[in-house]
Structure formats: C-alpha cells, structure tokens
Amino acid sequence: MTRYVLKRLAGAALVLLALSVLVYALFYVMPGDPARLACGERCNPQQIAQVRERLGLDQSVFAQYLHFLQGVFAGRDYSGGTGVLHCDAPCLGLSYQNDQQVTELILERLPATASLALGAMVIWLVIGIGTGLLSALRRGGLTERTLTVLTLAGTGTPVFILGLLLLMAVCAYLQWLPFPTYVPLGEDPEQWAWNMLLPWLALGFFESAKYARLTRSSTLETLAEDHIRTFRAYGAGERSVVTRHALRGAVPPVIALSAIDLGTMFGGAVLTESLFGIPGLGKTLIDGVRHVDLPVVVGIVLLTGVAVVLANVVADLLYALADRRVALT
C-alpha cells in the first residue's frame, strides 16, 4: 500500500510540473505583451519598459519560468518605484489591477467556492446515488422509466436554467426565502446556510443527474456478474443483493467522478457563482479574463488543476482502500 501511495504522489507531482509549464507558456509565452497589459493602454514605451523590468519580463523565457517556480516554493521580490515588494510563498504573482498578491486574492475567495462545492457535492451524491439505486431496484417498471426521464432532463438542462427556476419559484412566487445574498460563514452561520441553500440545490440537482445514470448503469452491470447470481441462488433478497453487494461494485466509478467534479468546481462553478452573486473563484476568474489580468487567471487555472490532480489522488487511495487488489497493480 505504501508503494502504491508513493507511486501515485510521484505521478501527481510530474503532472503538476507539466501543468505549470503548459499554463505558463499558454499565458506568458504566446503572442502578446504582458508588460503592456499590466501597464495599460495609455502607457508610453518607457513606462512599459519599466513595468517589464519590474515584473522580470525582460529576461529569457526559461529564466522567467524559473523565477515563477521560485515564487511558488520560496517567494520572490518585485522591484517597484519606491523600493522592493516581497511576495511570500506560494507567490503566484501580483494582480495587474491593484498589485495585490494573487495568493491573497485566492485565499479571500476560496472559502465561498469551497462551501459551494462541498455543499453541492453532498446533494448530488445523496440524490444521484439514491436515485440510481432505486432505478436499479425497480428496473423495468414505471419508477425506473420515470427516473430515467427525469435524469435525462436534468442532464440536458443548464445549471443557470435550474438556478433561475429555483429563484423564481422559491423566492419570487412562493416567497419561502428572500433572494440570496452571500454572507460569510464566520459572520452568521445561519444566514450563510440559508443563503447558500439555493446555490447548493441548483448545482447539486444539475450534477446529480449524471451520478444517477452512472450509479444505475454500474449497479446493473454488477448485478449481471456471476457472484451476484450465486448470492441469489443461496436465497439472498433482491434489496440485500443490491445494497450490500452490487453497490460495492458501483461505488468506485462514482468516487472517481466525484473527485474530478469537486476539483473542477474550484474555478469552474462560474455560472452558479455569477447567478447567485457568490464572490468565489469562478466569478474572480471571469473578472480576471475581462480585465486581462494574467496573474489572476494563471493562479486560478493552476489552483483548479492542482485541485483536480489532488482530488484524483485521494479518489485513487479511497478506491485502493475499498479494493486492495488495486494497490497490487
């Protein structure tokens, strides 16, 4: 098991290194002048040259990338007009808009995104796995056909449509809740929960449809295996066969998909955050793209990649704990 863990961690480190090279090259080496973007349209050539020197963009591409890695692991200094500005590790650069450290900006917005992603994950797992199991238990009947239609409709409905329907139904028509306004968890936990309820439901309902289909197909595939027929031959009930034996074979793909989805939520829940006014990383990414703030965009893209890679490592470890044969491969 230890060897398997070390192998997965080494693979994750190589993937993250390759990701950093790709992202840096995509945003800083491709055609375009980051110094002009940082300085602004009204800057003259002398001012652009000063900005290029301050950001270290006057050096070779390889030296710039090494400085970027140095900032991530050890921090780095930026020369300014009145002195030197130190950026603590992990330093992802300075925002072009206000010279704020990108790491500080991400840490400010991360709690909102994390709370949205984790709350939605609970909903999509409960609804998705429950619906998928029920479809497998009631296969061939009206319940399965109804749930199949609902999951197909949920898969094809964009998340912003679900969000708008929830806002109109719950807040405007029924008036069960006021229109949500984000409140930090530390200020008022109760208000935070009530205001996050609709975003959780919108994102959770949207994602739960594919989990229902995945759980149903994995469960039915497991039910067709030989050992399941053996349990039935010994007189085991259908509900026991599904919940105690078939579900064990259906859980691993659900775990793997959950890891990927949870990782992509860090920077990927753009529509949900914009619709409900949540000041998270997705909304910050859109603002960074709108203002061509490269350090902010690069920082959030890298964070999303790191989250996906680490989530997959955790999923592989959970998979190996559930089935020790995986660790032997």
ChimeraX attribute file (.defattr): number of C-alpha atoms within 10 A of each C-alpha:
attribute: neighborCount
match mode: 1-to-1
recipient: residues
	/A:1	13
	/A:2	8
	/A:3	10
	/A:4	16
	/A:5	16
	/A:6	11
	/A:7	12
	/A:8	17
	/A:9	16
	/A:10	12
	/A:11	14
	/A:12	17
	/A:13	15
	/A:14	11
	/A:15	14
	/A:16	17
	/A:17	12
	/A:18	12
	/A:19	16
	/A:20	20
	/A:21	12
	/A:22	12
	/A:23	17
	/A:24	21
	/A:25	13
	/A:26	12
	/A:27	16
	/A:28	19
	/A:29	15
	/A:30	10
	/A:31	8
	/A:32	10
	/A:33	14
	/A:34	23
	/A:35	22
	/A:36	18
	/A:37	18
	/A:38	24
	/A:39	18
	/A:40	14
	/A:41	9
	/A:42	9
	/A:43	14
	/A:44	11
	/A:45	10
	/A:46	9
	/A:47	15
	/A:48	21
	/A:49	17
	/A:50	18
	/A:51	23
	/A:52	19
	/A:53	16
	/A:54	18
	/A:55	20
	/A:56	19
	/A:57	18
	/A:58	15
	/A:59	12
	/A:60	10
	/A:61	15
	/A:62	9
	/A:63	13
	/A:64	18
	/A:65	18
	/A:66	12
	/A:67	17
	/A:68	21
	/A:69	20
	/A:70	16
	/A:71	20
	/A:72	18
	/A:73	14
	/A:74	14
	/A:75	18
	/A:76	20
	/A:77	17
	/A:78	15
	/A:79	15
	/A:80	13
	/A:81	9
	/A:82	6
	/A:83	8
	/A:84	11
	/A:85	15
	/A:86	14
	/A:87	21
	/A:88	18
	/A:89	15
	/A:90	19
	/A:91	23
	/A:92	27
	/A:93	26
	/A:94	24
	/A:95	20
	/A:96	22
	/A:97	15
	/A:98	8
	/A:99	11
	/A:100	14
	/A:101	20
	/A:102	23
	/A:103	23
	/A:104	15
	/A:105	17
	/A:106	19
	/A:107	12
	/A:108	13
	/A:109	17
	/A:110	18
	/A:111	16
	/A:112	21
	/A:113	23
	/A:114	17
	/A:115	18
	/A:116	25
	/A:117	23
	/A:118	14
	/A:119	19
	/A:120	26
	/A:121	24
	/A:122	14
	/A:123	20
	/A:124	25
	/A:125	22
	/A:126	15
	/A:127	19
	/A:128	27
	/A:129	25
	/A:130	17
	/A:131	23
	/A:132	30
	/A:133	27
	/A:134	19
	/A:135	26
	/A:136	24
	/A:137	20
	/A:138	14
	/A:139	14
	/A:140	10
	/A:141	10
	/A:142	11
	/A:143	14
	/A:144	20
	/A:145	14
	/A:146	11
	/A:147	19
	/A:148	19
	/A:149	11
	/A:150	14
	/A:151	24
	/A:152	14
	/A:153	13
	/A:154	18
	/A:155	18
	/A:156	12
	/A:157	13
	/A:158	14
	/A:159	22
	/A:160	19
	/A:161	13
	/A:162	20
	/A:163	23
	/A:164	15
	/A:165	14
	/A:166	17
	/A:167	23
	/A:168	14
	/A:169	14
	/A:170	16
	/A:171	16
	/A:172	14
	/A:173	10
	/A:174	10
	/A:175	12
	/A:176	10
	/A:177	15
	/A:178	12
	/A:179	15
	/A:180	19
	/A:181	14
	/A:182	18
	/A:183	19
	/A:184	16
	/A:185	14
	/A:186	7
	/A:187	9
	/A:188	10
	/A:189	12
	/A:190	11
	/A:191	16
	/A:192	18
	/A:193	17
	/A:194	16
	/A:195	21
	/A:196	22
	/A:197	16
	/A:198	24
	/A:199	27
	/A:200	24
	/A:201	21
	/A:202	24
	/A:203	26
	/A:204	25
	/A:205	24
	/A:206	27
	/A:207	24
	/A:208	28
	/A:209	27
	/A:210	22
	/A:211	26
	/A:212	29
	/A:213	23
	/A:214	20
	/A:215	28
	/A:216	27
	/A:217	17
	/A:218	23
	/A:219	25
	/A:220	22
	/A:221	14
	/A:222	19
	/A:223	21
	/A:224	11
	/A:225	11
	/A:226	9
	/A:227	13
	/A:228	17
	/A:229	14
	/A:230	11
	/A:231	15
	/A:232	13
	/A:233	10
	/A:234	8
	/A:235	10
	/A:236	13
	/A:237	11
	/A:238	14
	/A:239	14
	/A:240	13
	/A:241	18
	/A:242	22
	/A:243	13
	/A:244	11
	/A:245	17
	/A:246	24
	/A:247	21
	/A:248	15
	/A:249	20
	/A:250	24
	/A:251	17
	/A:252	20
	/A:253	16
	/A:254	20
	/A:255	19
	/A:256	18
	/A:257	17
	/A:258	20
	/A:259	22
	/A:260	17
	/A:261	19
	/A:262	20
	/A:263	23
	/A:264	21
	/A:265	22
	/A:266	26
	/A:267	25
	/A:268	21
	/A:269	19
	/A:270	20
	/A:271	17
	/A:272	23
	/A:273	24
	/A:274	16
	/A:275	16
	/A:276	20
	/A:277	14
	/A:278	24
	/A:279	19
	/A:280	26
	/A:281	32
	/A:282	24
	/A:283	22
	/A:284	22
	/A:285	23
	/A:286	18
	/A:287	14
	/A:288	20
	/A:289	12
	/A:290	9
	/A:291	15
	/A:292	16
	/A:293	20
	/A:294	21
	/A:295	23
	/A:296	30
	/A:297	24
	/A:298	22
	/A:299	23
	/A:300	24
	/A:301	21
	/A:302	19
	/A:303	19
	/A:304	20
	/A:305	21
	/A:306	21
	/A:307	21
	/A:308	20
	/A:309	22
	/A:310	20
	/A:311	22
	/A:312	23
	/A:313	19
	/A:314	18
	/A:315	21
	/A:316	21
	/A:317	19
	/A:318	15
	/A:319	19
	/A:320	18
	/A:321	13
	/A:322	14
	/A:323	14
	/A:324	13
	/A:325	10
	/A:326	14
	/A:327	16
	/A:328	10
	/A:329	6
